[in-house]
Amino acid sequence: MSTTESKRYKNPAPTRGGARAGAGRKKGSTPRYTLEDLMAQVEHHTGRTYAEQVAINYATAIGRSDWSGVRDYDKVLLGKMVADKQEVEVVNSESEAETRQLVFQEALAKLQALSTKAK
């Protein structure tokens, strides 16, 4: 065994995995491309907005009976619609709140009556 082979495994090289100092993006750096940049590129190259292109692709998938593609588009479109409809404002008047409180008290009284009968 030569001397170079014996030294080879005694001192592991620093490039054998693990985190290295200075690696990766710097803190506070911005991405090279933004979503708006990508959407503008799609519109520039296709001559249509991204939403129009998605609708065309969806119709094309239906036309060629690509049901897995249609399912994927359904998920994307439904997810977008549900995300847009998340805001719900609930307004209860005082009379509604009082009515609910009375109904709850009646239901609680009935449960207590049933539990005392069972004992």
Secondary structure by P-SEA (a helix, b strand, c coil): ccccccccccccccccccccccccccccccccccaaaaaaaaaaaacccaaaaaaaaaaaaaaacaaaaaaaaaaaaaaaaaaaacbbbbbbcaaaaaaaaaaaaaaaaaaaaaaaaac
